[in-house]
Amino acid sequence: MAKAATVEESFAKLDEIISQLESGALSLDDSFKKYNEGMKLIKSCNQQLDKVENR
């Protein structure tokens, strides 16, 4: 079973996705996939941060 990524790892992956999207080198389909991946990472980060705030 894969462990959940840390917030720092998720932010690093988000940075990478943003760079790829801004480069304009991806196809529309790949851009949409990266966008969705980024949104999932943002949701995960928000959930992790909410857990920390509620401690």
PyMOL Python script that loads the backbone (N, CA, C, O; Angstrom):
from pymol import cmd

cmd.read_pdbstr("""\
ATOM      1  N   MET A   1       0.836  -1.183   0.000  1.00  0.00           N
ATOM      2  CA  MET A   1       0.000   0.000   0.000  1.00  0.00           C
ATOM      3  C   MET A   1       0.883   1.250   0.000  1.00  0.00           C
ATOM      4  O   MET A   1       1.825   1.347   0.787  1.00  0.00           O
ATOM      5  N   ALA A   2       0.582   2.196  -0.874  1.00  0.00           N
ATOM      6  CA  ALA A   2       1.383   3.415  -0.976  1.00  0.00           C
ATOM      7  C   ALA A   2       1.011   4.370   0.150  1.00  0.00           C
ATOM      8  O   ALA A   2      -0.156   4.515   0.514  1.00  0.00           O
ATOM      9  N   LYS A   3       2.047   5.021   0.691  1.00  0.00           N
ATOM     10  CA  LYS A   3       1.774   5.985   1.758  1.00  0.00           C
ATOM     11  C   LYS A   3       1.313   7.298   1.141  1.00  0.00           C
ATOM     12  O   LYS A   3       1.665   7.629   0.008  1.00  0.00           O
ATOM     13  N   ALA A   4       0.534   8.025   1.894  1.00  0.00           N
ATOM     14  CA  ALA A   4       0.051   9.320   1.424  1.00  0.00           C
ATOM     15  C   ALA A   4       1.226  10.291   1.327  1.00  0.00           C
ATOM     16  O   ALA A   4       2.135  10.278   2.157  1.00  0.00           O
ATOM     17  N   ALA A   5       1.185  11.119   0.313  1.00  0.00           N
ATOM     18  CA  ALA A   5       2.243  12.111   0.129  1.00  0.00           C
ATOM     19  C   ALA A   5       2.132  13.181   1.208  1.00  0.00           C
ATOM     20  O   ALA A   5       1.037  13.521   1.656  1.00  0.00           O
ATOM     21  N   THR A   6       3.275  13.701   1.611  1.00  0.00           N
ATOM     22  CA  THR A   6       3.265  14.807   2.566  1.00  0.00           C
ATOM     23  C   THR A   6       2.802  16.070   1.846  1.00  0.00           C
ATOM     24  O   THR A   6       2.759  16.120   0.617  1.00  0.00           O
ATOM     25  N   VAL A   7       2.460  17.074   2.623  1.00  0.00           N
ATOM     26  CA  VAL A   7       2.045  18.348   2.039  1.00  0.00           C
ATOM     27  C   VAL A   7       3.177  18.911   1.184  1.00  0.00           C
ATOM     28  O   VAL A   7       2.940  19.446   0.102  1.00  0.00           O
ATOM     29  N   GLU A   8       4.411  18.785   1.679  1.00  0.00           N
ATOM     30  CA  GLU A   8       5.562  19.300   0.928  1.00  0.00           C
ATOM     31  C   GLU A   8       5.718  18.573  -0.406  1.00  0.00           C
ATOM     32  O   GLU A   8       5.996  19.202  -1.427  1.00  0.00           O
ATOM     33  N   GLU A   9       5.541  17.255  -0.403  1.00  0.00           N
ATOM     34  CA  GLU A   9       5.639  16.480  -1.647  1.00  0.00           C
ATOM     35  C   GLU A   9       4.525  16.875  -2.611  1.00  0.00           C
ATOM     36  O   GLU A   9       4.746  16.984  -3.817  1.00  0.00           O
ATOM     37  N   SER A  10       3.341  17.085  -2.075  1.00  0.00           N
ATOM     38  CA  SER A  10       2.214  17.491  -2.915  1.00  0.00           C
ATOM     39  C   SER A  10       2.447  18.866  -3.526  1.00  0.00           C
ATOM     40  O   SER A  10       2.154  19.082  -4.702  1.00  0.00           O
ATOM     41  N   PHE A  11       2.981  19.807  -2.724  1.00  0.00           N
ATOM     42  CA  PHE A  11       3.282  21.134  -3.256  1.00  0.00           C
ATOM     43  C   PHE A  11       4.349  21.063  -4.349  1.00  0.00           C
ATOM     44  O   PHE A  11       4.265  21.783  -5.344  1.00  0.00           O
ATOM     45  N   ALA A  12       5.343  20.206  -4.169  1.00  0.00           N
ATOM     46  CA  ALA A  12       6.392  20.049  -5.178  1.00  0.00           C
ATOM     47  C   ALA A  12       5.797  19.507  -6.473  1.00  0.00           C
ATOM     48  O   ALA A  12       6.145  19.964  -7.562  1.00  0.00           O
ATOM     49  N   LYS A  13       4.901  18.532  -6.352  1.00  0.00           N
ATOM     50  CA  LYS A  13       4.253  17.959  -7.536  1.00  0.00           C
ATOM     51  C   LYS A  13       3.366  19.010  -8.206  1.00  0.00           C
ATOM     52  O   LYS A  13       3.317  19.093  -9.433  1.00  0.00           O
ATOM     53  N   LEU A  14       2.666  19.810  -7.400  1.00  0.00           N
ATOM     54  CA  LEU A  14       1.843  20.886  -7.955  1.00  0.00           C
ATOM     55  C   LEU A  14       2.694  21.890  -8.724  1.00  0.00           C
ATOM     56  O   LEU A  14       2.300  22.350  -9.795  1.00  0.00           O
ATOM     57  N   ASP A  15       3.846  22.225  -8.186  1.00  0.00           N
ATOM     58  CA  ASP A  15       4.775  23.135  -8.863  1.00  0.00           C
ATOM     59  C   ASP A  15       5.168  22.581 -10.231  1.00  0.00           C
ATOM     60  O   ASP A  15       5.211  23.305 -11.226  1.00  0.00           O
ATOM     61  N   GLU A  16       5.450  21.289 -10.255  1.00  0.00           N
ATOM     62  CA  GLU A  16       5.826  20.619 -11.503  1.00  0.00           C
ATOM     63  C   GLU A  16       4.671  20.667 -12.511  1.00  0.00           C
ATOM     64  O   GLU A  16       4.882  20.953 -13.689  1.00  0.00           O
ATOM     65  N   ILE A  17       3.465  20.388 -12.044  1.00  0.00           N
ATOM     66  CA  ILE A  17       2.290  20.408 -12.921  1.00  0.00           C
ATOM     67  C   ILE A  17       2.059  21.812 -13.472  1.00  0.00           C
ATOM     68  O   ILE A  17       1.780  21.974 -14.660  1.00  0.00           O
ATOM     69  N   ILE A  18       2.174  22.819 -12.622  1.00  0.00           N
ATOM     70  CA  ILE A  18       1.986  24.207 -13.062  1.00  0.00           C
ATOM     71  C   ILE A  18       2.996  24.569 -14.145  1.00  0.00           C
ATOM     72  O   ILE A  18       2.643  25.206 -15.138  1.00  0.00           O
ATOM     73  N   SER A  19       4.240  24.167 -13.959  1.00  0.00           N
ATOM     74  CA  SER A  19       5.275  24.443 -14.966  1.00  0.00           C
ATOM     75  C   SER A  19       4.936  23.780 -16.294  1.00  0.00           C
ATOM     76  O   SER A  19       5.103  24.379 -17.356  1.00  0.00           O
ATOM     77  N   GLN A  20       4.461  22.543 -16.229  1.00  0.00           N
ATOM     78  CA  GLN A  20       4.100  21.827 -17.453  1.00  0.00           C
ATOM     79  C   GLN A  20       2.930  22.507 -18.157  1.00  0.00           C
ATOM     80  O   GLN A  20       2.932  22.649 -19.379  1.00  0.00           O
ATOM     81  N   LEU A  21       1.934  22.926 -17.382  1.00  0.00           N
ATOM     82  CA  LEU A  21       0.776  23.590 -17.979  1.00  0.00           C
ATOM     83  C   LEU A  21       1.158  24.939 -18.583  1.00  0.00           C
ATOM     84  O   LEU A  21       0.678  25.301 -19.657  1.00  0.00           O
ATOM     85  N   GLU A  22       2.017  25.677 -17.895  1.00  0.00           N
ATOM     86  CA  GLU A  22       2.425  26.996 -18.387  1.00  0.00           C
ATOM     87  C   GLU A  22       3.333  26.915 -19.606  1.00  0.00           C
ATOM     88  O   GLU A  22       3.426  27.873 -20.373  1.00  0.00           O
ATOM     89  N   SER A  23       4.002  25.784 -19.792  1.00  0.00           N
ATOM     90  CA  SER A  23       4.922  25.648 -20.924  1.00  0.00           C
ATOM     91  C   SER A  23       4.191  25.629 -22.260  1.00  0.00           C
ATOM     92  O   SER A  23       4.757  26.001 -23.288  1.00  0.00           O
ATOM     93  N   GLY A  24       2.934  25.194 -22.244  1.00  0.00           N
ATOM     94  CA  GLY A  24       2.171  25.115 -23.485  1.00  0.00           C
ATOM     95  C   GLY A  24       2.535  23.932 -24.354  1.00  0.00           C
ATOM     96  O   GLY A  24       2.046  23.819 -25.478  1.00  0.00           O
ATOM     97  N   ALA A  25       3.389  23.044 -23.856  1.00  0.00           N
ATOM     98  CA  ALA A  25       3.857  21.915 -24.654  1.00  0.00           C
ATOM     99  C   ALA A  25       2.917  20.710 -24.602  1.00  0.00           C
ATOM    100  O   ALA A  25       3.065  19.777 -25.391  1.00  0.00           O
ATOM    101  N   LEU A  26       1.956  20.722 -23.685  1.00  0.00           N
ATOM    102  CA  LEU A  26       1.058  19.579 -23.539  1.00  0.00           C
ATOM    103  C   LEU A  26      -0.117  19.687 -24.502  1.00  0.00           C
ATOM    104  O   LEU A  26      -0.550  20.782 -24.861  1.00  0.00           O
ATOM    105  N   SER A  27      -0.622  18.529 -24.911  1.00  0.00           N
ATOM    106  CA  SER A  27      -1.841  18.520 -25.717  1.00  0.00           C
ATOM    107  C   SER A  27      -3.010  18.928 -24.822  1.00  0.00           C
ATOM    108  O   SER A  27      -2.877  18.961 -23.598  1.00  0.00           O
ATOM    109  N   LEU A  28      -4.132  19.232 -25.422  1.00  0.00           N
ATOM    110  CA  LEU A  28      -5.309  19.617 -24.653  1.00  0.00           C
ATOM    111  C   LEU A  28      -5.718  18.492 -23.705  1.00  0.00           C
ATOM    112  O   LEU A  28      -6.059  18.743 -22.549  1.00  0.00           O
ATOM    113  N   ASP A  29      -5.684  17.259 -24.194  1.00  0.00           N
ATOM    114  CA  ASP A  29      -6.052  16.101 -23.373  1.00  0.00           C
ATOM    115  C   ASP A  29      -5.097  15.944 -22.190  1.00  0.00           C
ATOM    116  O   ASP A  29      -5.534  15.727 -21.059  1.00  0.00           O
ATOM    117  N   ASP A  30      -3.796  16.055 -22.453  1.00  0.00           N
ATOM    118  CA  ASP A  30      -2.808  15.942 -21.375  1.00  0.00           C
ATOM    119  C   ASP A  30      -2.932  17.103 -20.383  1.00  0.00           C
ATOM    120  O   ASP A  30      -2.765  16.916 -19.178  1.00  0.00           O
ATOM    121  N   SER A  31      -3.222  18.287 -20.894  1.00  0.00           N
ATOM    122  CA  SER A  31      -3.418  19.448 -20.017  1.00  0.00           C
ATOM    123  C   SER A  31      -4.601  19.221 -19.087  1.00  0.00           C
ATOM    124  O   SER A  31      -4.537  19.548 -17.902  1.00  0.00           O
ATOM    125  N   PHE A  32      -5.676  18.663 -19.621  1.00  0.00           N
ATOM    126  CA  PHE A  32      -6.861  18.382 -18.813  1.00  0.00           C
ATOM    127  C   PHE A  32      -6.543  17.352 -17.733  1.00  0.00           C
ATOM    128  O   PHE A  32      -6.995  17.481 -16.596  1.00  0.00           O
ATOM    129  N   LYS A  33      -5.765  16.329 -18.087  1.00  0.00           N
ATOM    130  CA  LYS A  33      -5.372  15.301 -17.112  1.00  0.00           C
ATOM    131  C   LYS A  33      -4.509  15.909 -16.008  1.00  0.00           C
ATOM    132  O   LYS A  33      -4.700  15.609 -14.829  1.00  0.00           O
ATOM    133  N   LYS A  34      -3.565  16.757 -16.390  1.00  0.00           N
ATOM    134  CA  LYS A  34      -2.693  17.409 -15.405  1.00  0.00           C
ATOM    135  C   LYS A  34      -3.498  18.348 -14.505  1.00  0.00           C
ATOM    136  O   LYS A  34      -3.255  18.426 -13.301  1.00  0.00           O
ATOM    137  N   TYR A  35      -4.449  19.052 -15.095  1.00  0.00           N
ATOM    138  CA  TYR A  35      -5.316  19.938 -14.313  1.00  0.00           C
ATOM    139  C   TYR A  35      -6.068  19.135 -13.251  1.00  0.00           C
ATOM    140  O   TYR A  35      -6.104  19.522 -12.083  1.00  0.00           O
ATOM    141  N   ASN A  36      -6.664  18.021 -13.662  1.00  0.00           N
ATOM    142  CA  ASN A  36      -7.405  17.179 -12.720  1.00  0.00           C
ATOM    143  C   ASN A  36      -6.490  16.606 -11.643  1.00  0.00           C
ATOM    144  O   ASN A  36      -6.873  16.530 -10.476  1.00  0.00           O
ATOM    145  N   GLU A  37      -5.293  16.208 -12.031  1.00  0.00           N
ATOM    146  CA  GLU A  37      -4.319  15.702 -11.055  1.00  0.00           C
ATOM    147  C   GLU A  37      -3.981  16.797 -10.040  1.00  0.00           C
ATOM    148  O   GLU A  37      -3.899  16.538  -8.839  1.00  0.00           O
ATOM    149  N   GLY A  38      -3.788  18.007 -10.529  1.00  0.00           N
ATOM    150  CA  GLY A  38      -3.491  19.130  -9.653  1.00  0.00           C
ATOM    151  C   GLY A  38      -4.632  19.428  -8.693  1.00  0.00           C
ATOM    152  O   GLY A  38      -4.400  19.720  -7.520  1.00  0.00           O
ATOM    153  N   MET A  39      -5.854  19.356  -9.182  1.00  0.00           N
ATOM    154  CA  MET A  39      -7.008  19.605  -8.320  1.00  0.00           C
ATOM    155  C   MET A  39      -7.108  18.552  -7.215  1.00  0.00           C
ATOM    156  O   MET A  39      -7.471  18.877  -6.084  1.00  0.00           O
ATOM    157  N   LYS A  40      -6.791  17.303  -7.530  1.00  0.00           N
ATOM    158  CA  LYS A  40      -6.788  16.240  -6.514  1.00  0.00           C
ATOM    159  C   LYS A  40      -5.711  16.505  -5.464  1.00  0.00           C
ATOM    160  O   LYS A  40      -5.928  16.287  -4.272  1.00  0.00           O
ATOM    161  N   LEU A  41      -4.551  16.976  -5.915  1.00  0.00           N
ATOM    162  CA  LEU A  41      -3.473  17.302  -4.978  1.00  0.00           C
ATOM    163  C   LEU A  41      -3.871  18.459  -4.062  1.00  0.00           C
ATOM    164  O   LEU A  41      -3.585  18.433  -2.865  1.00  0.00           O
ATOM    165  N   ILE A  42      -4.524  19.463  -4.621  1.00  0.00           N
ATOM    166  CA  ILE A  42      -4.977  20.599  -3.818  1.00  0.00           C
ATOM    167  C   ILE A  42      -5.981  20.137  -2.768  1.00  0.00           C
ATOM    168  O   ILE A  42      -5.911  20.552  -1.612  1.00  0.00           O
ATOM    169  N   LYS A  43      -6.905  19.286  -3.169  1.00  0.00           N
ATOM    170  CA  LYS A  43      -7.894  18.757  -2.223  1.00  0.00           C
ATOM    171  C   LYS A  43      -7.200  17.987  -1.105  1.00  0.00           C
ATOM    172  O   LYS A  43      -7.551  18.136   0.065  1.00  0.00           O
ATOM    173  N   SER A  44      -6.221  17.169  -1.462  1.00  0.00           N
ATOM    174  CA  SER A  44      -5.477  16.390  -0.472  1.00  0.00           C
ATOM    175  C   SER A  44      -4.733  17.315   0.493  1.00  0.00           C
ATOM    176  O   SER A  44      -4.745  17.091   1.703  1.00  0.00           O
ATOM    177  N   CYS A  45      -4.092  18.346  -0.037  1.00  0.00           N
ATOM    178  CA  CYS A  45      -3.375  19.308   0.811  1.00  0.00           C
ATOM    179  C   CYS A  45      -4.335  20.002   1.769  1.00  0.00           C
ATOM    180  O   CYS A  45      -4.040  20.149   2.955  1.00  0.00           O
ATOM    181  N   ASN A  46      -5.472  20.422   1.256  1.00  0.00           N
ATOM    182  CA  ASN A  46      -6.456  21.092   2.109  1.00  0.00           C
ATOM    183  C   ASN A  46      -6.925  20.180   3.235  1.00  0.00           C
ATOM    184  O   ASN A  46      -7.075  20.624   4.373  1.00  0.00           O
ATOM    185  N   GLN A  47      -7.157  18.908   2.925  1.00  0.00           N
ATOM    186  CA  GLN A  47      -7.587  17.956   3.948  1.00  0.00           C
ATOM    187  C   GLN A  47      -6.509  17.770   5.008  1.00  0.00           C
ATOM    188  O   GLN A  47      -6.804  17.736   6.202  1.00  0.00           O
ATOM    189  N   GLN A  48      -5.261  17.650   4.569  1.00  0.00           N
ATOM    190  CA  GLN A  48      -4.161  17.481   5.519  1.00  0.00           C
ATOM    191  C   GLN A  48      -3.996  18.716   6.398  1.00  0.00           C
ATOM    192  O   GLN A  48      -3.776  18.595   7.603  1.00  0.00           O
ATOM    193  N   LEU A  49      -4.100  19.892   5.809  1.00  0.00           N
ATOM    194  CA  LEU A  49      -3.969  21.130   6.577  1.00  0.00           C
ATOM    195  C   LEU A  49      -5.135  21.305   7.553  1.00  0.00           C
ATOM    196  O   LEU A  49      -4.947  21.793   8.667  1.00  0.00           O
ATOM    197  N   ASP A  50      -6.336  20.907   7.135  1.00  0.00           N
ATOM    198  CA  ASP A  50      -7.489  20.966   8.035  1.00  0.00           C
ATOM    199  C   ASP A  50      -7.286  20.067   9.250  1.00  0.00           C
ATOM    200  O   ASP A  50      -7.654  20.435  10.365  1.00  0.00           O
ATOM    201  N   LYS A  51      -6.703  18.892   9.035  1.00  0.00           N
ATOM    202  CA  LYS A  51      -6.435  17.970  10.146  1.00  0.00           C
ATOM    203  C   LYS A  51      -5.484  18.610  11.154  1.00  0.00           C
ATOM    204  O   LYS A  51      -5.678  18.498  12.365  1.00  0.00           O
ATOM    205  N   VAL A  52      -4.459  19.278  10.642  1.00  0.00           N
ATOM    206  CA  VAL A  52      -3.482  19.929  11.516  1.00  0.00           C
ATOM    207  C   VAL A  52      -4.149  21.061  12.300  1.00  0.00           C
ATOM    208  O   VAL A  52      -3.901  21.219  13.496  1.00  0.00           O
ATOM    209  N   GLU A  53      -4.987  21.840  11.636  1.00  0.00           N
ATOM    210  CA  GLU A  53      -5.660  22.959  12.299  1.00  0.00           C
ATOM    211  C   GLU A  53      -6.611  22.480  13.393  1.00  0.00           C
ATOM    212  O   GLU A  53      -6.807  23.175  14.389  1.00  0.00           O
ATOM    213  N   ASN A  54      -7.196  21.309  13.215  1.00  0.00           N
ATOM    214  CA  ASN A  54      -8.182  20.800  14.166  1.00  0.00           C
ATOM    215  C   ASN A  54      -7.564  20.051  15.336  1.00  0.00           C
ATOM    216  O   ASN A  54      -8.292  19.539  16.186  1.00  0.00           O
ATOM    217  N   ARG A  55      -6.261  19.975  15.399  1.00  0.00           N
ATOM    218  CA  ARG A  55      -5.601  19.283  16.518  1.00  0.00           C
ATOM    219  C   ARG A  55      -5.641  20.122  17.756  1.00  0.00           C
ATOM    220  O   ARG A  55      -5.136  19.708  18.800  1.00  0.00           O
TER     221      ARG A  55
END
""", "prot")
cmd.dss("prot")
cmd.show_as("cartoon", "prot")
cmd.util.cbc("prot")
cmd.orient("prot")
